[in-house]
Amino acid sequence: QPDQKVDSRTAKMRKIIILAWLCIHNAVLTLIMRYVRIRDVSEMFHPSVAVFMTELLKVTICLVMIMFEEGVGKFWLTLRAHTITQPLDTLKVCLPAMLYVVQNTLSYIAVSHLEAAVVSITSQTKILAAAICSIVVQGRSISPSQWAAIVILFCGVSVVQSSQSITVVAERADRQQHPLFGAVCLVAACFVSGYAGAYTEKIVKGHVSIWIRNTQMAIFSIPTCMLSMYMQDGDIISANGMLYGFDGVVWITVVWYCIGGISVAFCLKYADVVSKDFTTSAAIILSTIGSVYFFNFHISIIFVIGAVLVMLALFMYSSPDLVLESICRKRPNRVQAEKEP
């Protein structure tokens, strides 16, 4: 039993460290991506190329880690054993890889028809989607206090995003927009993301290493990224080249994005998809605070209220037993007080 307690504490501490790192990473990523897209440069890079380069870098890191763990002699044997020899196992990751591409496509369509603040608020439905998909795909049970935490989190992040929309004047595009169509696409993207995350979590929690799983996903994601890249920006890339607009800041963004993809895989293996989405929502708070220093954002009382709601929701979801224990502890005291003369 002492060994089990130590293992339990180690697993819990590992989960906390991974979630804390993912939260910080997402906050920094938001700031870097905002800076790299709004800065005044003569040559702006193509996002589709950046996504493709991120996938290439990620699979390179995974291959190096496989070589480091298995050794040079067993490197090709290991890859062959988990790809060619077991094609059905490789096909398992085909679905989430394709779903993530669908999610990105739907998100691009949604952004074309919705204001940024509306996108940020509506995107929080991915938490509810992740919870529902975890129940459907994995048979996981979510306690009433955790459901309450999801509702509170949704409200808190919505309040935070509303405070941002008050201080930021959005520039309306001249093209015709269809908000209802955009909202449907965005909600669909959230549920696709939730299902893909729950499915991926189920896969990565198996005996196969994260590096192998990411390499298997790259077999499907890289060709899909290439197809998407040339469908979106094929003419421009043919004229200017793939690395048009790439500089040091863009490469830093690509590397940081790549680290995030691997971090998410670790999160899904040692935590769960709902916890991942909670850290993303908490990162919105941190990125907004960072915007105060880097982008002259002004914190309002509405932001503070939303931040408190998010922190409360994070505590309720991460410690449901503690919340239930505190509620049950109060009820007997009241009954006992009534019985006393």
Sequence and secondary structure as in RCSB ss.txt:
>XXXX:A:sequence
QPDQKVDSRTAKMRKIIILAWLCIHNAVLTLIMRYVRIRDVSEMFHPSVAVFMTELLKVTICLVMIMFEEGVGKF
WLTLRAHTITQPLDTLKVCLPAMLYVVQNTLSYIAVSHLEAAVVSITSQTKILAAAICSIVVQGRSISPSQWAAI
VILFCGVSVVQSSQSITVVAERADRQQHPLFGAVCLVAACFVSGYAGAYTEKIVKGHVSIWIRNTQMAIFSIPTC
MLSMYMQDGDIISANGMLYGFDGVVWITVVWYCIGGISVAFCLKYADVVSKDFTTSAAIILSTIGSVYFFNFHIS
IIFVIGAVLVMLALFMYSSPDLVLESICRKRPNRVQAEKEP
>XXXX:A:secstr
 HHHHHHHHHHHHHHHHHHHHHHHHHHHHHHHHHHHHHS  SS   HHHHHHHHHHHHHHHHHHHHHHHH HHHH
HHHHHHHTTS HHHHHTTHHHHHHHHHHHHHHHHHHHHS HHHHHHHTTHHHHHHHHHHHHHH     HHHHHHH
HHHHHHHHHHHHHHHHH      SS   HHHHHHHHHHHHHHHHHHHHHHHHHHTSSS HHHHHHHHHHHHHHHH
HHHHHHHHHHHHHHH TTTT  HHHHHHHHHHHHHHHHHHHHHHHS HHHHHHHHHHHHHHHHHHHHHHS     
HHHHHHHHHHHHHHHHHH HHHHHHHHHHHHHHHHHHHH  
